[in-house]
Amino acid sequence: MTAPALVALAHGSRDPRSAATIKSLVGEVKAMRPDLRVETAFLDLAKPSFQTVVDRLVKAGYDEIVVVPLLLTEAYHATVDVPAAIAEAMQRHAGLRVRATGILGLEPRFLEVLDLRMREALKASRVRELDALVLAAAGSSDPLANQAVARLARVWGSRHKLPVVAAYASSAPPAAGEAVRQFRAEGRRHIAVASLFLAPGFLPDRAAELALEAGAIAVSEPLGAHPELARTILARYAVGAVELVPV
């Protein structure tokens, strides 16, 4: 019996660095599970589209697909766009069974990846001790999504015994630059900003620009392709595959 195909479904961006990073991450997944059919798809702004990938899989004989949304928070894309895309696919292909898993999310173990990216960013700095941290995320009109980022920020700050503020690139205050200026107004000078984004693009670039203008000493790169994220994708897939098994 063929295992369900895995579709890693990202939001998509006009920035080619974003798609390249997502494909590198999915490449990590493929390397871990060469026995699985693993595909990359995008909701918008990048190719291949989800419907194109589904058509390809159906043509190859797959009638079961597990979709892992590569989203960090439960916001509009997770609650509206992903279910709508899946409903359209099943309507277009009679007999096709598609199960969306939980989103990639904000796993505490991702903080190891965050710390790695931060160490890389700090290499160019001569600062040995930080005064404060800012966790910069995309931001959402959904307050629950922003609260999830704020909770992760508190966990991160407690690990390093440093004050930390969650900042958002859109839809909610404070922006990364505002957060840095707040800390500087308190007399803190060695402030580093971590990019809680999956891949490069306009929002992480803008957050980094504002943070550096405000006086941050370093801004890390987004999480990007890392084995920890790949393992989480496979863990989500495993749950989704079980849920496809008829009871």
Backbone bond lengths (Angstrom), bond angles and torsions (degrees), N, CA, C in turn:
res aa  C-N    CA-C-N  psi(-1)  N-CA   C-N-CA  omega(-1)  CA-C   N-CA-C  phi
1 M - - - 1.463 - - 1.529 109.30 -
2 T 1.319 117.11 128.42 1.462 121.66 -179.03 1.515 110.26 -75.33
3 A 1.328 116.26 133.56 1.464 120.63 177.52 1.524 109.16 -68.03
4 P 1.343 117.69 150.99 1.465 119.59 176.24 1.525 110.92 -57.82
5 A 1.310 115.17 147.51 1.463 119.59 174.70 1.522 109.26 -71.97
6 L 1.314 115.43 152.16 1.462 121.54 177.29 1.525 108.22 -109.51
7 V 1.314 116.59 123.36 1.467 121.17 173.79 1.526 108.46 -112.58
8 A 1.317 116.00 115.32 1.462 121.87 174.94 1.526 106.39 -86.66
9 L 1.324 116.21 110.62 1.463 121.77 -171.35 1.523 110.79 -106.01
10 A 1.325 115.84 110.42 1.464 121.83 -179.89 1.525 110.03 -100.32
11 H 1.332 115.45 165.02 1.460 119.53 179.62 1.526 111.49 -66.94
12 G 1.319 116.33 -49.50 1.464 120.69 -177.36 1.515 112.07 103.72
13 S 1.325 115.47 152.10 1.459 122.25 -178.36 1.517 109.22 -153.46
14 R 1.332 116.48 153.84 1.466 119.88 174.13 1.526 111.51 -73.44
15 D 1.320 116.59 -17.45 1.462 121.21 -179.64 1.529 109.15 -76.27
16 P 1.325 118.50 117.34 1.470 120.27 -177.68 1.524 113.80 -61.70
17 R 1.344 117.47 -22.76 1.466 119.67 177.63 1.523 110.86 -63.83
18 S 1.322 116.29 -31.92 1.456 120.45 -178.44 1.525 110.80 -65.00
19 A 1.335 116.85 -52.80 1.467 120.52 -179.58 1.521 110.95 -61.51
20 A 1.329 116.75 -38.87 1.466 120.15 179.64 1.528 110.89 -63.04
21 T 1.331 116.51 -39.82 1.461 120.53 179.57 1.523 111.14 -67.95
22 I 1.327 116.24 -43.68 1.468 119.96 178.75 1.529 110.25 -61.36
23 K 1.312 116.78 -42.09 1.467 119.71 -179.71 1.528 111.10 -67.29
24 S 1.322 117.47 -33.07 1.465 120.60 175.52 1.530 110.45 -66.09
25 L 1.335 116.18 -41.15 1.462 120.31 177.64 1.524 110.41 -62.68
26 V 1.317 116.70 -44.83 1.467 119.84 178.73 1.525 110.46 -66.04
27 G 1.323 116.67 -30.01 1.458 120.20 173.97 1.523 111.61 -61.00
28 E 1.341 116.74 -36.60 1.472 121.09 175.56 1.532 109.99 -62.77
29 V 1.319 115.80 -40.58 1.472 120.37 179.10 1.525 109.94 -63.13
30 K 1.312 116.56 -45.83 1.471 120.80 -179.72 1.519 111.55 -61.31
31 A 1.322 116.24 -38.41 1.465 120.09 -179.71 1.526 110.78 -65.88
32 M 1.326 117.14 -33.48 1.464 121.27 179.64 1.528 112.43 -76.71
33 R 1.343 116.54 -31.49 1.460 120.47 -178.37 1.523 110.26 -132.87
34 P 1.341 116.59 72.37 1.467 119.34 -179.27 1.528 113.39 -65.38
35 D 1.332 117.03 -13.33 1.465 121.05 179.13 1.520 112.54 -78.94
36 L 1.330 117.94 -15.51 1.459 121.72 -177.03 1.519 111.69 -94.19
37 R 1.316 115.56 150.11 1.463 120.76 168.01 1.528 106.40 -85.37
38 V 1.317 116.35 114.16 1.464 122.27 -176.33 1.522 108.76 -122.12
39 E 1.326 115.92 128.86 1.465 121.42 -178.80 1.522 110.21 -127.75
40 T 1.322 115.28 151.39 1.468 122.82 172.94 1.517 108.66 -103.33
41 A 1.338 116.88 137.28 1.461 120.46 176.03 1.528 108.64 -143.90
42 F 1.340 114.99 162.16 1.464 120.64 -177.90 1.524 109.79 -130.46
43 L 1.328 115.49 143.51 1.454 120.77 177.38 1.523 111.74 -71.30
44 D 1.335 116.25 -34.28 1.464 119.70 -172.67 1.517 109.63 -163.26
45 L 1.316 116.34 158.41 1.468 124.49 167.71 1.538 115.42 68.92
46 A 1.310 118.65 -2.61 1.467 120.99 179.68 1.523 108.64 -149.94
47 K 1.320 115.62 160.29 1.464 120.93 179.96 1.517 110.55 -116.63
48 P 1.353 116.94 150.62 1.466 128.27 5.56 1.527 111.83 -82.87
49 S 1.324 114.87 152.34 1.458 120.14 176.27 1.530 109.64 -74.88
50 F 1.315 115.37 162.75 1.460 119.95 179.05 1.523 111.32 -60.30
51 Q 1.326 116.98 -44.09 1.465 119.64 -178.18 1.535 111.40 -64.45
52 T 1.316 117.37 -37.24 1.467 120.76 177.20 1.521 110.66 -62.15
53 V 1.316 116.82 -43.32 1.475 121.01 -179.92 1.521 110.40 -66.66
54 V 1.336 117.54 -41.24 1.465 120.21 177.87 1.524 110.31 -61.36
55 D 1.312 117.53 -44.96 1.472 120.58 178.28 1.523 110.77 -57.47
56 R 1.318 115.91 -41.84 1.463 121.30 -179.75 1.530 111.19 -62.82
57 L 1.331 115.53 -42.97 1.465 119.86 -178.65 1.522 111.44 -68.96
58 V 1.321 116.72 -42.04 1.470 120.23 178.12 1.530 109.96 -61.21
59 K 1.315 116.04 -42.51 1.466 120.22 178.59 1.528 111.16 -62.12
60 A 1.347 116.27 -31.98 1.467 121.14 179.66 1.537 112.16 -81.61
61 G 1.340 117.04 -1.50 1.459 120.08 175.50 1.517 115.90 102.13
62 Y 1.315 118.04 5.82 1.467 120.20 -179.86 1.530 109.70 -84.96
63 D 1.344 115.78 130.84 1.461 120.01 175.19 1.528 111.74 -117.66
64 E 1.345 116.16 5.50 1.459 121.52 175.50 1.533 108.98 -134.07
65 I 1.317 115.10 130.31 1.467 120.81 -178.45 1.523 109.16 -134.60
66 V 1.316 115.93 134.05 1.459 121.61 172.09 1.526 107.76 -106.72
67 V 1.321 115.88 123.69 1.463 121.75 -178.96 1.525 108.98 -103.59
68 V 1.325 116.32 122.70 1.464 121.15 175.62 1.537 107.39 -107.48
69 P 1.334 118.17 107.43 1.473 119.85 179.36 1.534 110.65 -70.75
70 L 1.307 116.36 122.56 1.469 120.77 179.82 1.522 108.93 -85.96
71 L 1.315 114.37 66.77 1.462 122.65 -178.28 1.516 108.10 -124.96
72 L 1.318 116.85 143.23 1.461 121.00 -175.98 1.522 113.44 -90.27
73 T 1.335 117.65 -22.84 1.463 119.80 -179.92 1.519 110.49 -134.91
74 E 1.339 114.45 156.95 1.465 121.65 178.43 1.520 109.40 -83.58
75 A 1.307 116.24 82.05 1.455 120.30 178.91 1.530 109.33 -120.46
76 Y 1.321 117.24 -158.07 1.467 122.48 -170.99 1.525 112.28 -55.94
77 H 1.325 116.84 -44.40 1.468 118.92 -176.52 1.527 110.75 -62.28
78 A 1.331 116.39 -38.10 1.468 120.29 -178.60 1.522 111.79 -73.13
79 T 1.324 116.66 -38.81 1.463 119.98 -173.14 1.524 114.41 -90.44
80 V 1.336 117.16 -20.66 1.467 120.31 -176.56 1.532 111.80 -120.38
81 D 1.327 117.52 -56.36 1.460 120.56 -173.00 1.524 112.99 -64.75
82 V 1.324 116.97 -46.02 1.473 119.50 -177.73 1.532 111.36 -65.05
83 P 1.344 119.67 -50.24 1.471 118.80 177.63 1.529 112.97 -58.88
84 A 1.333 117.42 -37.01 1.466 120.21 -179.95 1.522 110.96 -66.06
85 A 1.323 117.29 -41.10 1.471 120.94 179.29 1.524 110.72 -65.18
86 I 1.317 116.90 -39.80 1.466 120.55 179.46 1.526 110.70 -68.12
87 A 1.323 117.39 -42.61 1.466 120.99 178.37 1.517 110.92 -60.21
88 E 1.330 116.45 -41.31 1.470 120.10 178.51 1.525 110.94 -63.39
89 A 1.324 116.84 -42.40 1.469 120.69 -179.11 1.521 111.08 -62.84
90 M 1.317 118.02 -43.70 1.471 120.37 -178.57 1.528 111.55 -71.14
91 Q 1.322 116.50 -29.00 1.458 120.13 176.74 1.527 110.40 -70.00
92 R 1.321 116.02 -35.00 1.467 120.77 -178.55 1.526 112.64 -77.45
93 H 1.339 116.81 -24.57 1.468 120.48 -175.92 1.527 109.95 -125.90
94 A 1.313 116.64 101.19 1.462 121.38 179.78 1.529 109.79 -61.62
95 G 1.324 116.03 134.79 1.460 120.70 178.24 1.511 114.96 87.00
96 L 1.325 117.28 -8.30 1.457 120.14 179.33 1.529 109.96 -76.65
97 R 1.326 115.65 134.37 1.465 121.14 177.43 1.527 108.41 -114.44
98 V 1.322 115.26 123.57 1.463 120.83 -178.20 1.520 108.50 -127.74
99 R 1.322 116.17 131.85 1.458 121.65 178.50 1.523 109.23 -123.73
100 A 1.323 115.87 122.95 1.472 119.99 173.79 1.523 108.18 -89.08
101 T 1.302 116.39 134.28 1.460 121.30 177.37 1.523 109.26 -88.64
102 G 1.316 116.03 -178.58 1.450 119.73 169.04 1.516 109.42 -64.08
103 I 1.321 116.27 157.30 1.460 120.59 179.72 1.535 110.53 -65.63
104 L 1.305 116.05 167.61 1.469 119.80 175.32 1.519 109.56 -56.49
105 G 1.327 116.93 -43.82 1.458 121.25 171.29 1.510 115.39 79.70
106 L 1.314 114.09 -167.16 1.467 122.20 -178.33 1.521 108.70 -119.19
107 E 1.298 116.36 72.08 1.458 121.50 -179.23 1.531 110.28 -70.10
108 P 1.335 118.05 136.15 1.473 119.58 176.94 1.527 112.77 -55.00
109 R 1.341 117.40 -30.83 1.471 118.78 -179.74 1.529 112.21 -69.01
110 F 1.332 117.22 -15.25 1.463 119.15 175.32 1.525 110.96 -67.45
111 L 1.337 116.60 -16.62 1.459 119.50 178.01 1.524 111.07 -63.57
112 E 1.330 117.36 -27.17 1.468 119.97 175.49 1.528 109.99 -63.73
113 V 1.319 115.63 -40.09 1.473 120.46 177.98 1.523 109.44 -68.25
114 L 1.328 115.61 -41.68 1.468 120.77 178.54 1.531 110.27 -58.86
115 D 1.335 116.15 -44.42 1.470 120.34 179.61 1.525 111.42 -64.83
116 L 1.324 116.56 -38.44 1.461 120.17 177.78 1.521 110.60 -61.29
117 R 1.320 116.66 -47.49 1.471 120.22 179.31 1.535 110.79 -63.25
118 M 1.338 116.29 -35.81 1.460 119.31 179.54 1.527 110.89 -67.90
119 R 1.332 116.91 -41.85 1.475 119.28 178.10 1.521 110.43 -60.90
120 E 1.324 116.44 -38.91 1.463 120.18 177.69 1.524 110.90 -62.64
121 A 1.340 116.93 -40.95 1.467 121.10 -179.08 1.527 111.76 -69.55
122 L 1.327 116.27 -32.29 1.463 120.28 -176.64 1.526 113.55 -80.94
123 K 1.330 117.38 -10.09 1.465 120.02 -178.31 1.524 112.27 -57.86
124 A 1.326 115.81 -35.28 1.461 119.45 -178.47 1.523 112.15 -79.13
125 S 1.335 116.69 -9.16 1.464 120.08 -178.80 1.522 110.06 -98.23
126 R 1.325 115.94 147.61 1.469 120.25 177.24 1.525 111.68 -90.19
127 V 1.318 116.36 0.76 1.462 121.04 -178.63 1.524 109.54 -73.90
128 R 1.319 116.19 129.61 1.465 120.44 -179.37 1.520 112.60 -99.48
129 E 1.310 116.12 -26.42 1.461 119.53 -179.68 1.525 109.56 -128.39
130 L 1.329 115.23 136.22 1.456 121.04 179.22 1.521 110.61 -95.15
131 D 1.336 115.12 153.36 1.461 121.38 177.55 1.528 111.75 -98.21
132 A 1.345 116.61 -27.35 1.462 119.96 -175.55 1.527 109.41 -164.85
133 L 1.332 114.03 162.27 1.464 121.06 -179.31 1.525 109.86 -128.89
134 V 1.329 114.83 147.88 1.465 121.19 172.94 1.520 107.29 -125.64
135 L 1.318 115.93 131.38 1.466 121.07 176.44 1.522 107.72 -105.09
136 A 1.328 116.34 107.76 1.462 121.60 -174.86 1.525 110.57 -97.50
137 A 1.333 116.27 123.81 1.461 122.35 179.83 1.527 109.47 -126.35
138 A 1.324 115.82 176.05 1.468 120.30 -176.43 1.516 111.72 -65.47
139 G 1.335 116.83 -43.83 1.461 120.14 -175.26 1.514 111.32 90.70
140 S 1.318 116.02 154.09 1.461 121.05 -176.10 1.517 109.75 -150.44
141 S 1.338 116.02 157.63 1.459 120.31 172.63 1.525 110.59 -76.71
142 D 1.326 116.39 -10.31 1.464 121.66 177.53 1.530 108.52 -89.09
143 P 1.327 118.22 112.38 1.470 119.81 -177.10 1.523 113.39 -61.32
144 L 1.329 118.01 -28.30 1.461 120.09 179.80 1.528 111.28 -66.04
145 A 1.328 116.59 -36.15 1.460 120.28 177.42 1.523 110.39 -65.14
146 N 1.323 116.68 -42.04 1.469 120.32 178.41 1.525 111.69 -67.74
147 Q 1.326 116.38 -34.92 1.458 120.01 177.52 1.531 111.24 -64.60
148 A 1.337 116.47 -34.86 1.463 119.87 178.23 1.525 110.41 -63.60
149 V 1.323 116.57 -39.56 1.466 120.70 177.16 1.528 109.96 -65.73
150 A 1.327 116.61 -42.82 1.468 120.65 -179.65 1.531 110.97 -62.57
151 R 1.342 116.93 -38.25 1.471 119.90 177.78 1.519 111.11 -63.79
152 L 1.335 116.03 -43.79 1.463 119.33 179.27 1.528 109.93 -63.96
153 A 1.329 117.17 -37.78 1.469 121.03 178.50 1.529 110.42 -60.28
154 R 1.326 116.66 -42.27 1.465 119.79 179.82 1.531 111.09 -63.60
155 V 1.334 116.02 -41.06 1.473 119.72 178.03 1.521 109.99 -62.85
156 W 1.330 116.33 -43.78 1.465 121.18 -179.59 1.522 111.08 -62.51
157 G 1.336 116.06 -45.40 1.450 120.07 179.89 1.523 112.54 -62.60
158 S 1.326 116.49 -39.12 1.466 119.56 -179.92 1.523 111.27 -67.12
159 R 1.320 116.87 -33.15 1.467 120.02 177.53 1.521 111.23 -62.53
160 H 1.329 115.87 -36.84 1.465 120.49 -176.71 1.527 113.05 -100.41
161 K 1.350 115.04 0.27 1.476 120.29 -179.28 1.528 111.49 53.87
162 L 1.336 114.75 45.16 1.454 121.90 179.75 1.519 109.80 -131.85
163 P 1.338 117.50 149.20 1.464 118.80 172.79 1.527 110.08 -66.08
164 V 1.314 116.12 142.13 1.461 120.18 -177.56 1.527 109.04 -140.66
165 V 1.325 115.71 146.18 1.462 122.43 175.84 1.521 108.22 -128.40
166 A 1.324 116.79 136.79 1.463 121.17 171.87 1.528 108.24 -83.68
167 A 1.322 116.10 135.13 1.466 121.41 179.49 1.526 108.89 -127.40
168 Y 1.326 116.03 160.09 1.462 120.15 -172.37 1.524 110.68 -134.61
169 A 1.332 115.08 139.85 1.461 119.78 -178.24 1.522 112.17 -81.71
170 S 1.336 117.60 -15.57 1.467 120.27 178.41 1.521 109.73 -159.22
171 S 1.307 115.37 158.15 1.476 123.93 168.41 1.525 116.51 72.81
172 A 1.317 118.42 -15.38 1.467 118.78 -178.08 1.525 109.71 -153.60
173 P 1.328 116.88 146.74 1.469 120.24 174.90 1.521 110.25 -87.71
174 P 1.340 117.60 162.60 1.470 126.10 -6.32 1.526 110.95 -86.32
175 A 1.326 116.22 158.47 1.460 120.69 170.23 1.533 108.21 -75.42
176 A 1.320 116.47 164.28 1.469 120.29 -176.93 1.526 111.38 -58.42
177 G 1.332 116.56 -41.17 1.457 119.45 179.20 1.523 112.54 -63.90
178 E 1.338 116.22 -40.37 1.469 120.28 177.81 1.526 110.81 -61.82
179 A 1.331 116.01 -42.58 1.465 120.12 -178.79 1.525 110.75 -62.79
180 V 1.335 116.10 -42.10 1.470 119.69 178.66 1.523 110.03 -64.54
181 R 1.334 117.42 -44.27 1.463 120.32 179.76 1.534 111.96 -62.76
182 Q 1.331 116.83 -35.63 1.470 120.49 176.47 1.520 110.49 -58.75
183 F 1.317 115.43 -48.03 1.462 119.53 -179.72 1.531 111.24 -64.91
184 R 1.312 117.23 -39.55 1.467 120.31 179.98 1.529 110.28 -66.14
185 A 1.321 117.57 -33.87 1.463 121.12 177.11 1.530 111.34 -65.59
186 E 1.338 115.57 -23.38 1.470 120.56 176.98 1.533 111.71 -86.02
187 G 1.328 116.32 0.20 1.462 120.04 179.73 1.517 114.35 94.53
188 R 1.322 117.51 5.56 1.461 120.74 178.97 1.529 109.02 -86.66
189 R 1.306 117.10 135.20 1.461 120.74 -175.04 1.534 113.62 -117.80
190 H 1.313 116.79 -26.86 1.472 119.92 -177.02 1.524 108.95 -101.92
191 I 1.320 114.92 83.70 1.469 121.91 -174.27 1.524 108.65 -113.35
192 A 1.329 115.92 127.14 1.463 120.75 178.47 1.523 109.57 -114.25
193 V 1.323 115.32 147.79 1.468 121.44 -177.09 1.522 109.39 -119.59
194 A 1.316 116.28 127.49 1.470 121.34 176.65 1.520 109.18 -100.26
195 S 1.321 116.18 137.89 1.466 122.09 -178.87 1.522 109.88 -93.61
196 L 1.326 115.94 102.53 1.462 120.49 178.34 1.527 109.14 -88.02
197 F 1.320 113.99 64.11 1.458 122.44 176.14 1.526 106.48 -126.28
198 L 1.315 116.04 153.22 1.456 118.49 -179.61 1.522 111.33 -77.48
199 A 1.340 116.62 -35.66 1.459 120.45 -174.16 1.523 110.14 -147.80
200 P 1.327 117.50 162.72 1.473 120.55 178.20 1.525 111.69 -64.38
201 G 1.319 115.50 161.19 1.455 120.82 178.54 1.511 110.53 165.59
202 F 1.325 116.44 -170.39 1.464 121.28 -175.67 1.527 111.86 -61.30
203 L 1.330 117.66 -47.41 1.470 119.71 -175.58 1.532 112.90 -64.94
204 P 1.331 118.89 -49.15 1.471 116.63 176.95 1.520 113.59 -62.97
205 D 1.336 116.60 -34.82 1.469 119.61 177.01 1.522 110.71 -63.11
206 R 1.333 116.12 -43.45 1.457 120.47 -178.62 1.527 110.71 -66.80
207 A 1.322 116.48 -42.04 1.464 119.80 178.18 1.521 110.98 -61.13
208 A 1.326 116.50 -42.30 1.472 120.72 179.48 1.522 110.85 -64.64
209 E 1.329 115.88 -42.96 1.473 120.03 -179.60 1.525 111.24 -60.58
210 L 1.321 116.37 -46.79 1.465 120.47 -178.83 1.531 111.47 -66.05
211 A 1.331 116.47 -38.24 1.464 120.23 -179.72 1.518 111.40 -65.91
212 L 1.313 116.70 -44.14 1.469 120.34 -179.37 1.528 111.00 -67.53
213 E 1.327 117.18 -39.36 1.468 120.86 176.72 1.528 111.03 -60.43
214 A 1.340 115.88 -34.31 1.462 120.62 -177.97 1.521 112.77 -80.83
215 G 1.339 116.97 -9.73 1.458 119.38 175.98 1.510 116.81 114.78
216 A 1.332 118.41 10.74 1.466 120.19 175.79 1.529 109.27 -63.20
217 I 1.338 116.49 142.89 1.460 118.90 -179.14 1.528 111.91 -86.17
218 A 1.345 116.69 -17.96 1.464 119.88 179.80 1.520 109.24 -161.60
219 V 1.337 115.07 146.63 1.462 121.82 173.56 1.522 106.69 -131.10
220 S 1.317 116.57 126.21 1.462 119.49 -176.85 1.519 111.53 -78.57
221 E 1.309 115.20 163.54 1.462 121.68 172.65 1.538 109.02 -76.06
222 P 1.332 117.96 160.76 1.468 120.12 174.92 1.534 111.82 -59.49
223 L 1.321 116.24 169.50 1.461 121.66 -176.19 1.523 111.87 -56.62
224 G 1.324 117.25 -47.58 1.462 121.38 173.84 1.520 113.79 68.59
225 A 1.329 114.84 -161.02 1.465 121.49 -178.10 1.522 108.94 -79.40
226 H 1.317 116.13 118.31 1.463 120.89 179.97 1.528 108.09 -150.05
227 P 1.332 118.07 143.40 1.466 120.56 -178.75 1.525 114.06 -56.53
228 E 1.330 118.09 -32.43 1.464 120.03 -179.19 1.517 110.91 -63.62
229 L 1.319 117.07 -40.29 1.463 120.41 177.52 1.520 110.46 -69.51
230 A 1.328 116.70 -39.18 1.468 120.48 178.75 1.523 110.62 -61.91
231 R 1.334 116.51 -41.95 1.474 119.61 178.53 1.526 111.20 -63.69
232 T 1.322 116.48 -36.01 1.467 119.81 178.65 1.526 110.64 -67.11
233 I 1.309 117.29 -39.89 1.466 120.99 176.48 1.529 109.94 -58.83
234 L 1.316 116.39 -44.23 1.471 120.04 -179.90 1.525 111.45 -68.13
235 A 1.320 117.18 -34.11 1.467 119.91 176.49 1.528 110.34 -65.39
236 R 1.331 116.78 -42.00 1.465 119.97 176.73 1.537 109.99 -62.82
237 Y 1.318 116.45 -42.48 1.463 120.79 179.34 1.522 111.09 -59.76
238 A 1.321 117.53 -43.48 1.460 121.29 -177.80 1.528 111.09 -58.12
239 V 1.336 116.72 -42.70 1.462 120.58 177.90 1.520 110.35 -65.00
240 G 1.322 116.91 -44.46 1.460 120.55 -179.57 1.519 112.58 -63.65
241 A 1.315 117.20 -38.25 1.459 120.99 179.61 1.519 110.95 -65.02
242 V 1.326 116.97 -40.05 1.461 120.95 177.42 1.522 110.28 -63.75
243 E 1.333 116.92 -40.06 1.459 120.79 -178.74 1.522 112.48 -67.08
244 L 1.331 117.52 -19.32 1.463 120.87 177.18 1.524 112.62 -80.55
245 V 1.338 116.33 -15.16 1.466 119.95 -178.19 1.540 109.04 -71.23
246 P 1.341 117.63 126.02 1.483 119.52 -179.74 1.526 110.79 -61.72
247 V 1.328 115.68 139.60 1.462 120.82 178.69 1.518 109.82 -86.80
